């Protein structure tokens, strides 16, 4: 006779959620009890359950952004108990499971706080500033329609590995939310390094770093003070070493362009 597996122990928590009707509206925290929580339930599934209850009662459901729920799009970004993406390491909000919490916990959920990420509603922020930075230089002119022979352009394995690490950035904004200055340096460093490490990214190398840093400054992000909160909360574990690489590329690009005024020096890091 096969022994029955013990059932999951359900528990109860309280969600303390930031509610804000619109960009110009005043916001406040509102508490919602959640009972019969399955420890294997994801955090976003819990919000779904709470929203179902609110809808049945005729109340406005909690607005939150989400898409893939697989930790690859960065859309689900929010701050949980004071930490972007919540407890855990190397995971996005959608990969957070309720087994990380205990019976009776009060879980505070709020949007990413940064001047460059204005709140749209509840937990939803506008991160179009990241799109503008990417559009400023996050591309290459090399035709990518047909893959070249693998041996045509040799790339050192170390550079290839670093480029892949940088390319894993999902643009979620956790680095900005964790930084006391709301700096976007880790994001920009990853996007610059992704191309700067490879031969295909060399034609635009100088223009890319100057344009992306300038756009970052114009968007209102703060300066980097090298305290590494950014890398500590990155769901893809992107290292702050890329910031040092960005600073070197930025200074070298300024030198090669004979120090033409392209951006204020503050955005270049520090």
SVG drawing of the C-alpha trace seen along z (x, -y; Angstrom):
<svg xmlns="http://www.w3.org/2000/svg" viewBox="-20 -71 62 73">
<polyline fill="none" stroke="black" stroke-width="0.4" points="0.0,0.0 1.4,-3.4 1.4,-5.9 -0.4,-9.2 1.7,-12.3 1.0,-14.8 -1.1,-17.7 0.4,-21.1 -0.2,-23.2 -2.2,-26.2 -1.6,-29.5 -2.8,-33.1 -1.0,-36.4 -2.0,-40.0 -1.0,-42.0 -0.3,-45.7 -0.5,-47.1 0.2,-50.6 -3.0,-51.8 -2.9,-54.8 -5.7,-55.6 -3.5,-57.5 -0.3,-59.4 -1.6,-62.6 -3.7,-60.9 -2.7,-60.6 -1.7,-57.0 -1.9,-55.0 -1.3,-51.5 -4.4,-49.3 -4.4,-45.9 -6.0,-42.8 -6.2,-39.5 -5.4,-36.4 -6.4,-33.0 -5.7,-29.4 -2.5,-30.3 -0.7,-27.4 3.1,-27.5 3.6,-26.5 1.6,-29.4 3.6,-32.1 3.4,-35.7 1.6,-36.8 -0.9,-34.0 -1.6,-35.3 -2.4,-38.7 -4.7,-37.1 -6.6,-35.3 -6.9,-38.6 -8.1,-40.4 -10.7,-37.7 -12.1,-38.4 -12.1,-42.1 -13.9,-41.7 -16.6,-39.6 -17.1,-42.3 -17.3,-44.9 -14.0,-46.6 -11.3,-47.8 -8.7,-45.0 -5.0,-45.7 -3.3,-46.9 0.1,-45.2 2.1,-44.6 3.0,-41.1 3.6,-39.1 5.7,-36.0 5.7,-34.9 8.9,-33.0 11.4,-35.6 12.5,-36.7 10.5,-39.9 11.0,-42.0 7.4,-43.3 6.3,-42.1 8.7,-44.4 7.6,-45.6 9.1,-46.0 8.2,-43.5 9.0,-44.1 11.5,-46.8 13.4,-44.8 12.9,-44.9 11.5,-41.5 11.2,-40.5 13.2,-37.9 15.3,-35.5 18.3,-35.9 18.5,-35.9 14.7,-35.8 12.1,-38.2 8.8,-38.8 7.0,-36.2 9.5,-33.5 8.8,-34.3 6.8,-31.6 4.7,-31.9 6.8,-29.3 9.2,-32.2 6.6,-33.6 5.1,-32.3 1.7,-32.2 0.6,-35.7 3.1,-37.6 2.2,-41.2 3.7,-41.6 4.2,-45.1 4.0,-45.5 4.7,-48.8 5.9,-50.0 9.5,-50.7 10.3,-54.2 12.3,-56.4 11.7,-59.8 12.4,-58.3 9.8,-55.6 6.5,-57.5 3.7,-55.6 0.8,-54.9 -1.5,-53.1 -1.1,-51.0 2.0,-48.8 2.4,-49.8 5.2,-52.2 6.2,-53.7 9.7,-52.5 9.8,-54.1 13.0,-55.8 14.8,-52.5 13.4,-52.2 14.8,-55.6 18.2,-54.6 18.1,-51.4 17.0,-53.3 19.8,-55.8 22.5,-53.1 21.5,-49.6 21.8,-48.3 24.4,-47.4 24.5,-48.3 25.8,-44.9 23.3,-42.9 22.0,-40.0 19.7,-38.3 22.2,-35.6 24.5,-34.1 28.2,-34.2 30.4,-31.1 31.3,-30.5 35.0,-30.8 34.8,-33.9 35.0,-36.3 36.9,-34.7 35.7,-35.8 37.7,-35.0 35.6,-32.7 36.0,-35.1 34.6,-38.0 31.7,-35.8 30.8,-34.7 30.9,-38.3 28.7,-39.5 26.2,-36.7 26.1,-37.7 25.5,-41.3 22.8,-40.3 20.9,-38.5 19.6,-41.9 15.8,-42.0 15.5,-45.7 13.3,-45.2 14.6,-48.3 15.4,-46.6 18.8,-48.2 17.3,-51.6 14.8,-50.9 17.4,-49.5 19.9,-52.5 19.5,-55.4 20.3,-57.7 18.0,-55.8 21.0,-55.3 20.6,-53.3 24.3,-52.6 24.0,-48.8 21.3,-48.7 23.3,-51.0 26.5,-49.1 25.0,-45.8 23.5,-47.2 26.8,-48.9 28.9,-45.9 26.6,-43.4 27.8,-44.9 31.1,-46.5 32.6,-43.1 32.0,-41.7 33.4,-42.6 30.0,-43.3 29.5,-46.1 32.7,-48.0 31.5,-50.4 29.1,-52.2 31.1,-51.7 32.0,-55.3 28.7,-56.8 26.8,-54.1 28.3,-54.7 28.1,-58.5 24.5,-58.5 23.3,-56.1 24.9,-57.8 23.6,-61.2 20.1,-59.8 20.3,-58.3 21.2,-61.7 18.4,-63.4 15.9,-60.9 16.6,-62.0 18.4,-59.0 20.9,-59.7 24.6,-59.1 26.4,-55.9 28.1,-55.9 29.4,-52.3 27.6,-50.8 26.4,-47.9 22.8,-47.7 22.0,-47.3 23.9,-44.0 22.6,-42.6 19.0,-42.7 19.5,-42.0 17.3,-39.0 19.9,-37.9 22.9,-38.4 24.6,-40.9 27.8,-42.0 28.7,-45.6 32.0,-44.9 30.2,-46.0 29.9,-49.5 33.7,-49.8 33.8,-48.7 31.2,-51.3 33.2,-54.0 36.3,-53.0 34.5,-53.0 32.9,-56.3 36.2,-58.0 37.9,-56.4 35.1,-57.5 35.4,-61.1 39.1,-61.0 38.7,-59.7 36.1,-62.3 38.5,-65.0 36.2,-65.8 33.4,-67.1 30.5,-68.1 28.1,-65.2 26.8,-64.7 27.3,-66.1 30.2,-64.3 28.0,-63.2 26.2,-60.4 29.5,-58.7 29.6,-57.0 31.8,-57.5"/>
</svg>
